[in-house]
């Protein structure tokens, strides 16, 4: 039942979307189609992405007040959770916006991986196509005539890791100690370091275990996210300055 839901909700629609783009891509270049496909997905997710950036900026500005609540309720976790929820509600914050964005993108990446492994692109499975999606006569897997994206490529995987590092650097600022000593402080610092340095390495390894098409998707997604983050931050700061 879960597999069926995944196929109907994500896999088949995304498969048809990619085939549609291939049909309208010069020389039926699968690599170009993946880049266009990724940009469309990222554009659709812009409202959630903006919400995540706004939340991050607000959380950073309100961090002293949030730390104060944590210190005052350090010995009562139930009261701390209640106070923090009130704090989020009062300031119109959704601390889970970033997680929601990640959860939505995960089935997209899994679907894309399935498209290349299960469906066997460049061969098209006509049984998966909607009636209004024509079956392309040919699919060119040589990205810009230089790289076969149905195979692994170490250089693309390295670029994935580097762009992931830059993207996380923008979205996850370096940890600043609150001056407190204890397990909670050590855990927060450890999580921050792992997110900023370990995550790009993990992404590199995952990328290298898959086809170059997935690497191309990841690189495009990361570059888009970096540009989006810079733009949103500038726009939000301009709006704040106007309101002052």
N, C-alpha and C positions, 0 to 999 in steps of 0.2 A: 504493500500500500504506500509506504514512504517513497520507494523507488518510483512508483507510478506518479505520485504527486510531484516529485522532483523533475521527472521527464516532461510532464504536461506543463508545469509552471515555469521551468527554467530551460531545460535542455532543448526541447523541440522549438520553442519560440526563438531562442538564441541561435540555434542551428539555422533556422529559416532566415533570421536577420543577417547572419554572416553570408549565406548563399545569395541573398538579395543584393548585398553590397558587392560580392564577387561579380555578379551579373552586370554591375554598373561601374566596375573598376577597369581602367585601361589595361589591356593585355591580361585581364583576369588575374592580376598579381595578388596572390593570397596574403603576402606580407602587408601590402598597402591596405587590403581589405581588413586585416586584423587591426591596423592602426586606426582606420576610420571607425571600425566597430567599437574600439576602446573609447575613442573620443565621444561617440554617441552615448555610450553607457555612462561616462563621466558627466556629460552634460545633463543627463536625466537625473543623476544623483547630486547635482549642484545644490538644491535646497537643503538636503541633509548635510552636505559638506560645509555649507555656510553656517548652519546651525552649530556644527561641531566647533568651528573656528571661533564663533561668537562666544560659545560656552567657555572655551579655553582662555580667551582674553578676559572674560568676566571673572573666571575662577582665579586667574593670576592677580587681578586687581583687588579681589576680595579675600585673597589668601590670608592676610593678617587677621581678619575677622573670623575666618574659618578655623585658623590655628588656635585662636582664643577660645572658641567653643570646645575644641578638642581638649585643651588644657583644663578647662573648667569641669569637664565631664569625663576626665580620664579614668576615674575609678568606677564609673557607671556606664557600661557600654549601651545599655538599653536607652538611657537618657541621652547619651551622645547621638545615637542613631535618630532619635526623635527630634533633637535640636537641629541636627544637620538637615533632615528632611524639611523642617520648617524654614531653615536658612535657604535651601534650594528653591522652595516654593515662593518665599518672599522676594527673592532676587530673580525669579523666572528663569531658573537654570535647570538644565537636564544633564546630569553628570554621565548619563549613559548614551549620549548622542554619538560619541566616537565609537563606542562598542557596536551600536546599531548599524552605523555605516560599514564597519568591518564585517558584521554578520551578513549584511546584504550583498557585499562584494564576494564573499566566500563561495556561495553557490554559483556565481558567475564564473569564477576561476575554475571551479570543479567542472562546470558545464563545458567550458572551453577545452579543458584537458580531455574530457570525454569525447568531444567533437573530433579531436585529432587521434585519439587512441581507439575509441569504440567504433566511430563511423568510418575511420580509415581515409580521411582526406589525404590526397586530393580527389579520391573517388566519392561521388555524391550518392547518397542513398535516397532514391526517389520516393520511397515509402514514408520518409519523414517530412517531405515537403508539403506545404499547403498548396491548394489548387491554384492559387494566384502567383506562386513563386515558380518561375521557369527553371528547369534544370540546365545549368551552364554546360556548354559543349566541352570546354576545356578549363582546367584550373592550373594556373602557373605557380608552382611552389618556390621558384627562384626569386626571392625578394630583390627587386631592382636589378635582376640578372646577375646578382653577386652571391646570394646565400640561400641554400635550401633550408627553409624553415621547418621542414618535417623532421630534421635531424638536430642533435645537440650541438651547441656552440659555446665554448669556454669564454670567449670574449664577450658575447652577449650576456652571459651569466654574470660576468664581472661587472658589466655596466648595470645590470639589475641590482647587484649588491651596493654599488656606489650610489646610484640614484635613490635606493631605499634608505641608505645612511643619510643623505642630504634631506630627503623628505621627512624622516623622523627627527632630524636635527631642528627643522623648522617647527614641526608640530609638537615635539616633546622637548621643552627647554631643559637645560642642565639642572640637576637637583641642587637646591639651595637649602642648606641646613637651617632648621628652626632654632638650633642651639640646645635642643633637648637631647638627653642621652637615654638610650633604651632600645628594646627590640623593634618597636614600631619605627623608630628613626632609621635603624640599620636596614630594616626591610624596605622602607621607602627608597632609600639610597640605592640598595641593591637592585630593585625593580627598575629604577631609572637608568642605571648603568647597563643592565641587561637589555632593556628596550632600545637604547641608543647604539650599543655596540654588538650585542649577541644576535639581535634580530636580523640585521643586514647579512650576517654570516649564514644564518639559517635560511634566509630567503635565497641567498646565492646557491646553497647546496640543493634546495628544492628546485630552483630554476634549472640547474645543471642536470638534474635527474629527469627533466621533462624535455619536450621539443623546443626548438628555437621560437616557435610560434607563441608559446606561453611566455618566453623571455621577452618577446617583442610586445606582448600585451602588458607585461609588468613594467617594462621601461616606459612605454607610452603613458601608462596609468600614473607612474611615479612623477614623470615630468609634468603631466597635467596637474597633479596634486600640488606640486611645488609652486607652479605658476599661479594656481588658484589660491593657495595659501597666502602668497605675497600680495596678490590683488585684493583679497578679502581684508587682510590686515590694514592695507593702505586705505581702503574704502571706509572701513570701520573707524579708523583713527581720524579721517577727514570729517566724518559725520559727528564724531565726538567733539572735535574742535569747533565745528559750526554751532553745536548746541551749548557750548560754554559761554 
